[in-house]
Amino acid sequence: MSYHPSASRAPPMLILYDVPGRTPHSWAPNIWRIRFILNYKRLSYKTVWVQFPDVEMTLRSIGAPSSGTGSNGKPLYTLPVVVDPTQNPRAPRVLSNPNMIAEYLESAYPARPVFPEGSRAMQTLFVHYVQDVLSKPLLPIMAPLSHSQLPDRTQEYFRGGAPTPMLTGPQREQAWRAVKDQFDFLAAVLDKNMGDGDGIVAMGYEVSYADFALCSVLIWIERMAGQDGWARVRTWNGGRWHRLWERCRDYMDEL
């Protein structure tokens, strides 16, 4: 079944499919990357909240492409997904995979670019680093914390109703040290921009997709591990990460 726009006379707007916590608020870093772009480009959109157990059924019902293939050979359906009926309401674009969505939004809505000219390749590498390297030591800490703050039905879906084990004591401290090592490395790299940039953002003086990818991880920490995690991270590297969070604050609307 494919997506069909409402019969309302209101002008069509983009739709962002997101996964809620216990309350409808955005927390997942891959989805925040897209929400940042929508807000930065000042595009009209609305959020449709979908709990994890309903993701595949919902995405199939709107004709969303799969975002990959699982180890069992079956297609994987993941969020974010964006539906864009503004170009052709009778045949809206339905997109999955955050990097593909980001590139589509940049091409379809070039005003207020998030990929400065000639930067796509380097930003793609940066985002890959944030997603697959910087975030990796966060998973043993953040995955159990995140699961514990999801709706009960979603927790049962992931763990069969069993509680998710959390790191405690020395194991937790060791895990945070591994996270800090990655942030220290990234801070040293970004410090190279001090001579020809503001030393906060990745591309000189203006925020870009790279900054939104990194700040999405900061929001994940701030929302799911505020007292323990964000209280640490915001002070690391002379407060660099808190300054980046503040630079991105204007684009944190949840519509």
Long-range contacts (C-beta under 8 A, 24 or more apart in sequence): 1-60, 1-61, 1-62, 1-63, 2-62, 2-63, 2-94, 3-62, 3-63, 3-83, 3-85, 3-92, 3-94, 5-85, 5-89, 5-90, 5-92, 11-44, 11-86, 12-85, 12-86, 12-89, 12-92, 13-43, 13-44, 13-45, 13-46, 13-85, 13-86, 14-38, 14-43, 14-44, 14-45, 14-46, 14-82, 14-83, 14-84, 14-85, 14-86, 15-45, 15-46, 15-47, 15-48, 15-82, 15-83, 15-85, 16-45, 16-46, 16-47, 16-48, 16-80, 16-81, 16-82, 17-47, 17-48, 17-50, 17-58, 17-59, 17-64, 17-79, 17-80, 17-81, 17-82, 17-83, 18-47, 18-48, 18-49, 18-50, 18-79, 18-80, 19-49, 19-50, 19-51, 19-52, 19-55, 19-79, 20-49, 20-51, 20-151, 21-149, 21-150, 21-151, 21-223, 21-224, 22-149, 22-150, 22-151, 24-49, 25-223, 25-254, 26-219, 26-254, 27-146, 27-149, 27-219, 27-220, 27-223, 27-224, 28-79, 28-220, 29-135, 29-213, 29-216, 29-217, 29-219, 29-220, 30-78, 30-79, 30-80, 30-98, 30-131, 30-216, 31-79, 31-80, 31-98, 31-216, 32-212, 32-215, 32-216, 32-219, 32-220, 33-80, 33-98, 33-102, 33-127, 33-209, 33-212, 33-213, 33-216, 34-80, 34-82, 34-98, 34-101, 34-102, 34-105, 35-253, 35-254, 36-212, 36-215, 36-216, 36-248, 36-251, 36-252, 37-101, 37-102, 37-105, 37-106, 37-114, 37-209, 37-212, 38-105, 38-255, 39-250, 39-251, 39-252, 39-253, 39-255, 40-112, 40-114, 40-207, 40-212, 40-251, 41-105, 41-109, 41-111, 41-112, 41-114, 42-112, 43-105, 43-109, 45-255, 46-255, 47-254, 47-255, 50-79, 51-151, 51-153, 51-154, 52-150, 52-154, 52-157, 52-158, 53-153, 53-154, 53-157, 55-79, 59-96, 62-94, 63-94, 64-94, 64-95, 64-96, 65-94, 65-95, 65-96, 66-96, 67-96, 67-97, 84-108, 99-124, 99-127, 102-209, 106-209, 114-207, 114-208, 114-209, 114-212, 115-208, 115-209, 116-203, 116-204, 116-206, 116-208, 119-203, 119-208, 123-202, 123-203, 123-208, 123-209, 123-210, 126-202, 126-210, 126-213, 127-209, 127-210, 127-213, 129-186, 130-210, 130-213, 130-214, 130-217, 131-213, 133-182, 134-182, 134-183, 134-186, 134-214, 134-217, 135-217, 136-182, 137-175, 137-178, 137-179, 137-181, 137-182, 138-179, 138-217, 138-220, 138-221, 140-167, 140-175, 141-167, 141-172, 141-175, 141-176, 141-179, 141-225, 141-229, 142-220, 142-221, 142-224, 142-225, 142-229, 145-224, 145-225, 145-229, 146-220, 146-224, 149-224, 176-229, 176-232, 179-233, 180-232, 180-236, 183-233, 183-236, 183-237, 183-241, 184-236, 184-237, 186-214, 187-236, 187-237, 187-240, 190-240, 200-240, 200-243, 200-244, 200-247, 201-244, 201-247, 207-247, 207-248, 207-251, 211-244, 211-247, 211-248, 212-248, 212-251, 214-244, 215-244, 215-245, 215-247, 215-248, 218-244, 218-245, 219-245, 219-252
